[in-house]
């Protein structure tokens, strides 16, 4: 009875691993690393705009998956400790951080093009 109770409390993946210890699931084989983003040939456009009198840095031109671009936006916001959003295939960062963002993207391996002043 005790074994049956323990077996019920395990989730399905644990149960399958216990029954088939040598099997490697297809999810484990095809997972890409969490920090790996799709690199593109075209540069990402980094520009500065004032919206309602407040400065914003805008990144656009990424041709990869939206999820990768959202991860990139999250990393940039965390690096700079600022707010921002992801809308209409653009990353909008509050403040003028063009130099820092461009250096961060270059370190990641992206090509970046500065537009505007």
N, CA, C and O atoms as CSV, one atom per row, in Angstrom:
chain,resi,resn,atom,element,x,y,z
A,1,UNK,N,N,0.821,-1.197,0.000
A,1,UNK,CA,C,0.000,0.000,0.000
A,1,UNK,C,C,0.861,1.256,0.000
A,1,UNK,O,O,0.521,2.233,-0.666
A,2,UNK,N,N,1.963,1.248,0.730
A,2,UNK,CA,C,2.836,2.408,0.811
A,2,UNK,C,C,3.417,2.735,-0.569
A,2,UNK,O,O,3.496,3.905,-0.943
A,3,UNK,N,N,3.820,1.720,-1.320
A,3,UNK,CA,C,4.388,1.934,-2.656
A,3,UNK,C,C,3.364,2.576,-3.576
A,3,UNK,O,O,3.709,3.459,-4.361
A,4,UNK,N,N,2.118,2.153,-3.494
A,4,UNK,CA,C,1.059,2.701,-4.322
A,4,UNK,C,C,0.839,4.182,-4.019
A,4,UNK,O,O,0.616,4.965,-4.942
A,5,UNK,N,N,0.895,4.576,-2.771
A,5,UNK,CA,C,0.720,5.967,-2.378
A,5,UNK,C,C,1.864,6.832,-2.922
A,5,UNK,O,O,1.619,7.924,-3.433
A,6,UNK,N,N,3.077,6.367,-2.820
A,6,UNK,CA,C,4.236,7.100,-3.334
A,6,UNK,C,C,4.126,7.209,-4.849
A,6,UNK,O,O,4.439,8.257,-5.414
A,7,UNK,N,N,3.695,6.163,-5.507
A,7,UNK,CA,C,3.573,6.151,-6.962
A,7,UNK,C,C,2.541,7.176,-7.430
A,7,UNK,O,O,2.724,7.793,-8.479
A,8,UNK,N,N,1.471,7.365,-6.677
A,8,UNK,CA,C,0.452,8.341,-7.048
A,8,UNK,C,C,0.943,9.772,-6.887
A,8,UNK,O,O,0.528,10.650,-7.644
A,9,UNK,N,N,1.814,10.024,-5.924
A,9,UNK,CA,C,2.279,11.380,-5.678
A,9,UNK,C,C,3.358,11.829,-6.656
A,9,UNK,O,O,3.635,13.026,-6.736
A,10,UNK,N,N,3.975,10.924,-7.399
A,10,UNK,CA,C,4.972,11.312,-8.380
A,10,UNK,C,C,4.266,11.816,-9.637
A,10,UNK,O,O,3.171,11.361,-9.966
A,11,UNK,N,N,4.894,12.749,-10.328
A,11,UNK,CA,C,4.283,13.196,-11.573
A,11,UNK,C,C,4.600,12.188,-12.679
A,11,UNK,O,O,5.395,11.269,-12.480
A,12,UNK,N,N,3.981,12.363,-13.826
A,12,UNK,CA,C,4.064,11.396,-14.907
A,12,UNK,C,C,5.491,11.202,-15.410
A,12,UNK,O,O,5.895,10.075,-15.697
A,13,UNK,N,N,6.257,12.285,-15.520
A,13,UNK,CA,C,7.636,12.175,-16.003
A,13,UNK,C,C,8.488,11.318,-15.063
A,13,UNK,O,O,9.285,10.495,-15.515
A,14,UNK,N,N,8.315,11.517,-13.757
A,14,UNK,CA,C,9.063,10.708,-12.787
A,14,UNK,C,C,8.663,9.236,-12.882
A,14,UNK,O,O,9.512,8.350,-12.775
A,15,UNK,N,N,7.388,8.981,-13.080
A,15,UNK,CA,C,6.925,7.604,-13.202
A,15,UNK,C,C,7.535,6.935,-14.438
A,15,UNK,O,O,7.977,5.788,-14.376
A,16,UNK,N,N,7.555,7.662,-15.556
A,16,UNK,CA,C,8.120,7.093,-16.779
A,16,UNK,C,C,9.624,6.861,-16.648
A,16,UNK,O,O,10.142,5.862,-17.147
A,17,UNK,N,N,10.325,7.776,-15.982
A,17,UNK,CA,C,11.767,7.591,-15.780
A,17,UNK,C,C,12.046,6.380,-14.898
A,17,UNK,O,O,13.042,5.680,-15.081
A,18,UNK,N,N,11.160,6.144,-13.942
A,18,UNK,CA,C,11.345,4.994,-13.062
A,18,UNK,C,C,11.084,3.684,-13.821
A,18,UNK,O,O,11.773,2.688,-13.600
A,19,UNK,N,N,10.093,3.693,-14.710
A,19,UNK,CA,C,9.766,2.498,-15.479
A,19,UNK,C,C,10.770,2.244,-16.605
A,19,UNK,O,O,11.113,1.094,-16.881
A,20,UNK,N,N,11.247,3.320,-17.260
A,20,UNK,CA,C,12.181,3.207,-18.382
A,20,UNK,C,C,13.401,4.097,-18.123
A,20,UNK,O,O,13.485,5.195,-18.673
A,21,UNK,N,N,14.345,3.641,-17.293
A,21,UNK,CA,C,15.466,4.508,-16.899
A,21,UNK,C,C,16.424,4.851,-18.046
A,21,UNK,O,O,17.092,5.883,-17.981
A,22,UNK,N,N,16.514,4.021,-19.091
A,22,UNK,CA,C,17.458,4.270,-20.171
A,22,UNK,C,C,16.896,5.160,-21.271
A,22,UNK,O,O,17.642,5.601,-22.145
A,23,UNK,N,N,15.600,5.430,-21.243
A,23,UNK,CA,C,14.959,6.202,-22.302
A,23,UNK,C,C,15.258,7.694,-22.148
A,23,UNK,O,O,15.216,8.234,-21.043
A,24,UNK,N,N,15.564,8.356,-23.280
A,24,UNK,CA,C,15.748,9.806,-23.302
A,24,UNK,C,C,14.587,10.380,-24.090
A,24,UNK,O,O,14.384,10.028,-25.252
A,25,UNK,N,N,13.828,11.261,-23.463
A,25,UNK,CA,C,12.643,11.796,-24.133
A,25,UNK,C,C,13.054,12.760,-25.238
A,25,UNK,O,O,14.142,13.333,-25.198
A,26,UNK,N,N,12.183,12.936,-26.218
A,26,UNK,CA,C,12.486,13.819,-27.345
A,26,UNK,C,C,12.560,15.275,-26.908
A,26,UNK,O,O,13.247,16.066,-27.553
A,27,UNK,N,N,11.872,15.656,-25.830
A,27,UNK,CA,C,11.934,17.028,-25.336
A,27,UNK,C,C,13.334,17.354,-24.826
A,27,UNK,O,O,13.822,18.465,-25.031
A,28,UNK,N,N,13.982,16.403,-24.169
A,28,UNK,CA,C,15.316,16.631,-23.642
A,28,UNK,C,C,16.341,16.729,-24.760
A,28,UNK,O,O,17.324,17.458,-24.633
A,29,UNK,N,N,16.127,16.006,-25.856
A,29,UNK,CA,C,17.074,16.009,-26.955
A,29,UNK,C,C,17.031,17.309,-27.739
A,29,UNK,O,O,18.079,17.802,-28.156
A,30,UNK,N,N,15.852,17.878,-27.950
A,30,UNK,CA,C,15.709,19.016,-28.839
A,30,UNK,C,C,15.712,20.364,-28.139
A,30,UNK,O,O,15.586,21.390,-28.808
A,31,UNK,N,N,15.849,20.404,-26.831
A,31,UNK,CA,C,15.841,21.682,-26.130
A,31,UNK,C,C,17.080,22.474,-26.496
A,31,UNK,O,O,18.194,21.949,-26.495
A,32,UNK,N,N,16.869,23.768,-26.814
A,32,UNK,CA,C,18.015,24.623,-27.050
A,32,UNK,C,C,18.333,25.342,-25.747
A,32,UNK,O,O,17.453,25.489,-24.899
A,33,UNK,N,N,19.567,25.792,-25.570
A,33,UNK,CA,C,19.903,26.484,-24.337
A,33,UNK,C,C,19.014,27.718,-24.143
A,33,UNK,O,O,18.600,28.357,-25.110
A,34,UNK,N,N,18.736,28.030,-22.903
A,34,UNK,CA,C,17.792,29.101,-22.599
A,34,UNK,C,C,18.295,30.471,-23.051
A,34,UNK,O,O,17.494,31.334,-23.412
A,35,UNK,N,N,19.601,30.679,-23.037
A,35,UNK,CA,C,20.116,31.997,-23.377
A,35,UNK,C,C,20.510,32.120,-24.844
A,35,UNK,O,O,21.027,33.162,-25.248
A,36,UNK,N,N,20.284,31.092,-25.649
A,36,UNK,CA,C,20.645,31.135,-27.057
A,36,UNK,C,C,19.546,31.817,-27.866
A,36,UNK,O,O,18.394,31.381,-27.864
A,37,UNK,N,N,19.920,32.894,-28.557
A,37,UNK,CA,C,18.976,33.629,-29.384
A,37,UNK,C,C,19.355,33.462,-30.837
A,37,UNK,O,O,20.512,33.192,-31.159
A,38,UNK,N,N,18.385,33.622,-31.712
A,38,UNK,CA,C,18.633,33.496,-33.140
A,38,UNK,C,C,19.387,34.719,-33.614
A,38,UNK,O,O,18.956,35.847,-33.376
A,39,UNK,N,N,20.519,34.506,-34.290
A,39,UNK,CA,C,21.325,35.598,-34.822
A,39,UNK,C,C,20.905,35.855,-36.263
A,39,UNK,O,O,20.572,34.926,-36.999
A,40,UNK,N,N,20.924,37.103,-36.651
A,40,UNK,CA,C,20.490,37.474,-37.988
A,40,UNK,C,C,21.613,38.201,-38.710
A,40,UNK,O,O,22.560,38.682,-38.087
A,41,UNK,N,N,21.495,38.275,-40.032
A,41,UNK,CA,C,22.498,38.959,-40.838
A,41,UNK,C,C,22.274,40.465,-40.850
A,41,UNK,O,O,23.235,41.233,-40.814
A,42,UNK,N,N,21.022,40.893,-40.899
A,42,UNK,CA,C,20.702,42.313,-40.925
A,42,UNK,C,C,20.899,42.920,-39.539
A,42,UNK,O,O,20.664,42.252,-38.532
A,43,UNK,N,N,21.330,44.180,-39.480
A,43,UNK,CA,C,21.522,44.805,-38.167
A,43,UNK,C,C,20.204,45.172,-37.496
A,43,UNK,O,O,19.200,45.427,-38.162
A,44,UNK,N,N,20.224,45.194,-36.181
A,44,UNK,CA,C,19.088,45.681,-35.395
A,44,UNK,C,C,19.204,47.204,-35.358
A,44,UNK,O,O,20.281,47.739,-35.093
A,45,UNK,N,N,18.123,47.886,-35.617
A,45,UNK,CA,C,18.099,49.347,-35.646
A,45,UNK,C,C,17.887,49.871,-34.229
A,45,UNK,O,O,16.929,49.487,-33.558
A,46,UNK,N,N,18.774,50.743,-33.777
A,46,UNK,CA,C,18.688,51.352,-32.446
A,46,UNK,C,C,18.495,52.847,-32.637
A,46,UNK,O,O,19.381,53.527,-33.155
A,47,UNK,N,N,17.334,53.367,-32.217
A,47,UNK,CA,C,17.086,54.788,-32.412
A,47,UNK,C,C,16.520,55.423,-31.150
A,47,UNK,O,O,16.085,54.742,-30.221
A,48,UNK,N,N,16.542,56.747,-31.151
A,48,UNK,CA,C,16.108,57.536,-30.009
A,48,UNK,C,C,14.905,58.374,-30.424
A,48,UNK,O,O,14.907,58.989,-31.491
A,49,UNK,N,N,13.883,58.396,-29.580
A,49,UNK,CA,C,12.703,59.222,-29.829
A,49,UNK,C,C,12.250,59.847,-28.526
A,49,UNK,O,O,12.486,59.317,-27.440
A,50,UNK,N,N,11.600,60.973,-28.660
A,50,UNK,CA,C,10.940,61.572,-27.503
A,50,UNK,C,C,9.451,61.392,-27.697
A,50,UNK,O,O,8.888,61.800,-28.713
A,51,UNK,N,N,8.822,60.780,-26.719
A,51,UNK,CA,C,7.377,60.578,-26.750
A,51,UNK,C,C,6.785,61.283,-25.541
A,51,UNK,O,O,7.131,60.985,-24.399
A,52,UNK,N,N,5.909,62.200,-25.803
A,52,UNK,CA,C,5.308,63.016,-24.741
A,52,UNK,C,C,6.375,63.711,-23.898
A,52,UNK,O,O,6.211,63.865,-22.688
A,53,UNK,N,N,7.456,64.126,-24.533
A,53,UNK,CA,C,8.523,64.838,-23.850
A,53,UNK,C,C,9.487,63.960,-23.081
A,53,UNK,O,O,10.402,64.476,-22.439
A,54,UNK,N,N,9.309,62.642,-23.126
A,54,UNK,CA,C,10.177,61.732,-22.384
A,54,UNK,C,C,11.018,60.925,-23.366
A,54,UNK,O,O,10.514,60.494,-24.403
A,55,UNK,N,N,12.299,60.716,-23.048
A,55,UNK,CA,C,13.180,59.985,-23.975
A,55,UNK,C,C,12.918,58.479,-23.957
A,55,UNK,O,O,12.658,57.893,-22.906
A,56,UNK,N,N,12.990,57.869,-25.135
A,56,UNK,CA,C,12.832,56.421,-25.282
A,56,UNK,C,C,13.859,55.906,-26.281
A,56,UNK,O,O,14.118,56.553,-27.296
A,57,UNK,N,N,14.434,54.763,-26.005
A,57,UNK,CA,C,15.301,54.076,-26.944
A,57,UNK,C,C,14.479,52.959,-27.570
A,57,UNK,O,O,13.830,52.185,-26.866
A,58,UNK,N,N,14.512,52.881,-28.897
A,58,UNK,CA,C,13.677,51.913,-29.606
A,58,UNK,C,C,14.566,50.986,-30.430
A,58,UNK,O,O,15.432,51.440,-31.178
A,59,UNK,N,N,14.340,49.685,-30.283
A,59,UNK,CA,C,15.053,48.671,-31.052
A,59,UNK,C,C,14.059,48.002,-31.986
A,59,UNK,O,O,12.988,47.577,-31.554
A,60,UNK,N,N,14.403,47.905,-33.251
A,60,UNK,CA,C,13.530,47.247,-34.213
A,60,UNK,C,C,14.369,46.584,-35.293
A,60,UNK,O,O,15.566,46.844,-35.419
A,61,UNK,N,N,13.726,45.728,-36.065
A,61,UNK,CA,C,14.409,45.075,-37.175
A,61,UNK,C,C,14.857,43.660,-36.880
A,61,UNK,O,O,15.595,43.081,-37.676
A,62,UNK,N,N,14.435,43.075,-35.757
A,62,UNK,CA,C,14.798,41.688,-35.440
A,62,UNK,C,C,13.870,40.770,-36.229
A,62,UNK,O,O,12.649,40.926,-36.186
A,63,UNK,N,N,14.458,39.807,-36.954
A,63,UNK,CA,C,13.648,38.940,-37.809
A,63,UNK,C,C,13.441,37.548,-37.228
A,63,UNK,O,O,12.865,36.688,-37.895
A,64,UNK,N,N,13.888,37.310,-36.021
A,64,UNK,CA,C,13.716,35.996,-35.398
A,64,UNK,C,C,12.338,35.864,-34.763
A,64,UNK,O,O,11.428,36.640,-35.059
A,65,UNK,N,N,12.198,34.893,-33.905
A,65,UNK,CA,C,10.926,34.628,-33.231
A,65,UNK,C,C,10.620,35.721,-32.213
A,65,UNK,O,O,11.524,36.304,-31.614
A,66,UNK,N,N,9.333,35.984,-32.030
A,66,UNK,CA,C,8.918,36.997,-31.054
A,66,UNK,C,C,9.360,36.635,-29.646
A,66,UNK,O,O,9.720,37.513,-28.862
A,67,UNK,N,N,9.335,35.342,-29.319
A,67,UNK,CA,C,9.734,34.906,-27.981
A,67,UNK,C,C,11.200,35.252,-27.702
A,67,UNK,O,O,11.541,35.667,-26.595
A,68,UNK,N,N,12.065,35.080,-28.708
A,68,UNK,CA,C,13.471,35.438,-28.540
A,68,UNK,C,C,13.633,36.938,-28.334
A,68,UNK,O,O,14.439,37.372,-27.511
A,69,UNK,N,N,12.866,37.730,-29.082
A,69,UNK,CA,C,12.940,39.180,-28.964
A,69,UNK,C,C,12.425,39.627,-27.594
A,69,UNK,O,O,12.943,40.585,-27.020
A,70,UNK,N,N,11.410,38.939,-27.070
A,70,UNK,CA,C,10.898,39.251,-25.740
A,70,UNK,C,C,11.938,38.922,-24.672
A,70,UNK,O,O,12.094,39.669,-23.706
A,71,UNK,N,N,12.651,37.805,-24.843
A,71,UNK,CA,C,13.714,37.452,-23.900
A,71,UNK,C,C,14.816,38.497,-23.924
A,71,UNK,O,O,15.352,38.876,-22.883
A,72,UNK,N,N,15.149,38.962,-25.131
A,72,UNK,CA,C,16.163,39.987,-25.272
A,72,UNK,C,C,15.717,41.278,-24.583
A,72,UNK,O,O,16.517,41.935,-23.916
A,73,UNK,N,N,14.451,41.641,-24.742
A,73,UNK,CA,C,13.916,42.837,-24.081
A,73,UNK,C,C,14.019,42.707,-22.568
A,73,UNK,O,O,14.377,43.665,-21.883
A,74,UNK,N,N,13.711,41.545,-22.056
A,74,UNK,CA,C,13.773,41.320,-20.619
A,74,UNK,C,C,15.208,41.435,-20.107
A,74,UNK,O,O,15.446,42.013,-19.047
A,75,UNK,N,N,16.165,40.886,-20.862
A,75,UNK,CA,C,17.563,40.973,-20.468
A,75,UNK,C,C,18.045,42.423,-20.454
A,75,UNK,O,O,18.762,42.835,-19.542
A,76,UNK,N,N,17.648,43.192,-21.465
A,76,UNK,CA,C,18.067,44.597,-21.544
A,76,UNK,C,C,17.477,45.398,-20.390
A,76,UNK,O,O,18.177,46.192,-19.762
A,77,UNK,N,N,16.188,45.190,-20.108
A,77,UNK,CA,C,15.550,45.919,-19.013
A,77,UNK,C,C,16.193,45.563,-17.680
A,77,UNK,O,O,16.361,46.426,-16.818
A,78,UNK,N,N,16.548,44.308,-17.510
A,78,UNK,CA,C,17.184,43.867,-16.275
A,78,UNK,C,C,18.590,44.445,-16.156
A,78,UNK,O,O,19.000,44.863,-15.073
A,79,UNK,N,N,19.327,44.470,-17.261
A,79,UNK,CA,C,20.687,45.014,-17.267
A,79,UNK,C,C,20.688,46.489,-16.872
A,79,UNK,O,O,21.517,46.918,-16.069
A,80,UNK,N,N,19.770,47.257,-17.429
A,80,UNK,CA,C,19.733,48.701,-17.204
A,80,UNK,C,C,18.878,49.111,-16.010
A,80,UNK,O,O,18.915,50.270,-15.596
A,81,UNK,N,N,18.119,48.192,-15.458
A,81,UNK,CA,C,17.199,48.466,-14.342
A,81,UNK,C,C,16.216,49.582,-14.685
A,81,UNK,O,O,16.003,50.512,-13.907
A,82,UNK,N,N,15.631,49.462,-15.861
A,82,UNK,CA,C,14.648,50.445,-16.311
A,82,UNK,C,C,13.408,49.724,-16.801
A,82,UNK,O,O,13.395,48.502,-16.946
A,83,UNK,N,N,12.379,50.494,-17.050
A,83,UNK,CA,C,11.149,49.939,-17.588
A,83,UNK,C,C,11.183,49.938,-19.102
A,83,UNK,O,O,12.050,50.553,-19.723
A,84,UNK,N,N,10.247,49.252,-19.671
A,84,UNK,CA,C,10.146,49.181,-21.113
A,84,UNK,C,C,9.054,48.215,-21.502
A,84,UNK,O,O,8.371,47.645,-20.651
A,85,UNK,N,N,8.897,48.035,-22.811
A,85,UNK,CA,C,7.865,47.127,-23.286
A,85,UNK,C,C,8.252,46.556,-24.635
A,85,UNK,O,O,9.219,46.985,-25.264
A,86,UNK,N,N,7.465,45.570,-25.065
A,86,UNK,CA,C,7.621,44.954,-26.373
A,86,UNK,C,C,6.295,45.101,-27.092
A,86,UNK,O,O,5.305,44.479,-26.709
A,87,UNK,N,N,6.271,45.931,-28.144
A,87,UNK,CA,C,5.039,46.162,-28.893
A,87,UNK,C,C,5.359,46.240,-30.377
A,87,UNK,O,O,6.376,46.815,-30.763
A,88,UNK,N,N,4.511,45.674,-31.202
A,88,UNK,CA,C,4.615,45.785,-32.660
A,88,UNK,C,C,6.013,45.464,-33.169
A,88,UNK,O,O,6.558,46.206,-33.987
A,89,UNK,N,N,6.593,44.383,-32.703
A,89,UNK,CA,C,7.946,43.952,-33.092
A,89,UNK,C,C,9.000,45.009,-32.794
A,89,UNK,O,O,9.979,45.129,-33.530
A,90,UNK,N,N,8.814,45.767,-31.735
A,90,UNK,CA,C,9.780,46.774,-31.292
A,90,UNK,C,C,9.981,46.628,-29.799
A,90,UNK,O,O,9.048,46.313,-29.061
A,91,UNK,N,N,11.222,46.863,-29.356
A,91,UNK,CA,C,11.506,46.951,-27.931
A,91,UNK,C,C,11.595,48.433,-27.612
A,91,UNK,O,O,12.366,49.158,-28.240
A,92,UNK,N,N,10.819,48.886,-26.649
A,92,UNK,CA,C,10.821,50.286,-26.241
A,92,UNK,C,C,11.358,50.349,-24.818
A,92,UNK,O,O,10.758,49.802,-23.893
A,93,UNK,N,N,12.502,51.023,-24.652
A,93,UNK,CA,C,13.157,51.162,-23.358
A,93,UNK,C,C,13.027,52.606,-22.906
A,93,UNK,O,O,13.268,53.525,-23.688
A,94,UNK,N,N,12.647,52.814,-21.648
A,94,UNK,CA,C,12.489,54.166,-21.122
A,94,UNK,C,C,13.859,54.769,-20.855
A,94,UNK,O,O,14.645,54.219,-20.084
A,95,UNK,N,N,14.146,55.894,-21.488
A,95,UNK,CA,C,15.411,56.589,-21.298
A,95,UNK,C,C,16.308,56.460,-22.515
A,95,UNK,O,O,16.048,55.654,-23.409
A,96,UNK,N,N,17.372,57.263,-22.545
A,96,UNK,CA,C,18.331,57.252,-23.649
A,96,UNK,C,C,19.516,56.379,-23.255
A,96,UNK,O,O,20.448,56.850,-22.604
A,97,UNK,N,N,19.480,55.113,-23.648
A,97,UNK,CA,C,20.526,54.154,-23.318
A,97,UNK,C,C,21.118,53.531,-24.583
A,97,UNK,O,O,21.515,52.365,-24.577
A,98,UNK,N,N,21.177,54.302,-25.659
A,98,UNK,CA,C,21.629,53.749,-26.932
A,98,UNK,C,C,23.016,53.137,-26.844
A,98,UNK,O,O,23.232,52.031,-27.338
A,99,UNK,N,N,23.960,53.837,-26.224
A,99,UNK,CA,C,25.333,53.348,-26.175
A,99,UNK,C,C,25.447,52.042,-25.393
A,99,UNK,O,O,26.102,51.101,-25.841
A,100,UNK,N,N,24.815,51.989,-24.236
A,100,UNK,CA,C,24.874,50.778,-23.410
A,100,UNK,C,C,24.183,49.598,-24.098
A,100,UNK,O,O,24.690,48.476,-24.072
A,101,UNK,N,N,23.034,49.855,-24.708
A,101,UNK,CA,C,22.292,48.789,-25.380
A,101,UNK,C,C,23.067,48.279,-26.588
A,101,UNK,O,O,23.136,47.073,-26.823
A,102,UNK,N,N,23.649,49.196,-27.353
A,102,UNK,CA,C,24.415,48.787,-28.532
A,102,UNK,C,C,25.619,47.948,-28.125
A,102,UNK,O,O,25.924,46.955,-28.785
A,103,UNK,N,N,26.304,48.324,-27.059
A,103,UNK,CA,C,27.454,47.546,-26.588
A,103,UNK,C,C,27.006,46.161,-26.109
A,103,UNK,O,O,27.669,45.161,-26.385
A,104,UNK,N,N,25.887,46.108,-25.394
A,104,UNK,CA,C,25.355,44.831,-24.916
A,104,UNK,C,C,25.018,43.903,-26.086
A,104,UNK,O,O,25.346,42.716,-26.059
A,105,UNK,N,N,24.359,44.453,-27.114
A,105,UNK,CA,C,23.990,43.635,-28.272
A,105,UNK,C,C,25.215,43.191,-29.055
A,105,UNK,O,O,25.243,42.071,-29.565
A,106,UNK,N,N,26.231,44.046,-29.162
A,106,UNK,CA,C,27.462,43.657,-29.848
A,106,UNK,C,C,28.170,42.545,-29.095
A,106,UNK,O,O,28.714,41.626,-29.707
A,107,UNK,N,N,28.165,42.623,-27.760
A,107,UNK,CA,C,28.772,41.557,-26.949
A,107,UNK,C,C,28.033,40.239,-27.126
A,107,UNK,O,O,28.638,39.170,-27.047
A,108,UNK,N,N,26.717,40.310,-27.367
A,108,UNK,CA,C,25.913,39.105,-27.606
A,108,UNK,C,C,26.146,38.528,-28.994
A,108,UNK,O,O,25.829,37.365,-29.244
A,109,UNK,N,N,26.706,39.343,-29.914
A,109,UNK,CA,C,26.976,38.857,-31.266
A,109,UNK,C,C,26.078,39.447,-32.341
A,109,UNK,O,O,26.156,39.038,-33.499
A,110,UNK,N,N,25.231,40.395,-31.983
A,110,UNK,CA,C,24.335,41.023,-32.937
A,110,UNK,C,C,25.055,42.154,-33.669
A,110,UNK,O,O,26.009,42.743,-33.160
A,111,UNK,N,N,24.575,42.436,-34.863
A,111,UNK,CA,C,24.995,43.639,-35.588
A,111,UNK,C,C,23.985,44.721,-35.240
A,111,UNK,O,O,22.777,44.484,-35.266
A,112,UNK,N,N,24.481,45.908,-34.914
A,112,UNK,CA,C,23.597,46.985,-34.496
A,112,UNK,C,C,23.900,48.227,-35.322
A,112,UNK,O,O,25.061,48.545,-35.583
A,113,UNK,N,N,22.854,48.919,-35.728
A,113,UNK,CA,C,22.991,50.144,-36.499
A,113,UNK,C,C,22.313,51.272,-35.743
A,113,UNK,O,O,21.147,51.164,-35.364
A,114,UNK,N,N,23.052,52.360,-35.523
A,114,UNK,CA,C,22.515,53.511,-34.827
A,114,UNK,C,C,21.859,54.451,-35.824
A,114,UNK,O,O,22.462,54.819,-36.832
A,115,UNK,N,N,20.625,54.837,-35.540
A,115,UNK,CA,C,19.881,55.719,-36.418
A,115,UNK,C,C,19.562,56.996,-35.648
A,115,UNK,O,O,19.140,56.931,-34.494
A,116,UNK,N,N,19.756,58.132,-36.261
A,116,UNK,CA,C,19.470,59.398,-35.600
A,116,UNK,C,C,20.710,59.945,-34.923
A,116,UNK,O,O,21.809,59.420,-35.102
A,117,UNK,N,N,20.532,61.000,-34.147
A,117,UNK,CA,C,21.631,61.753,-33.532
A,117,UNK,C,C,22.513,61.063,-32.657
A,117,UNK,O,O,23.446,61.662,-32.123
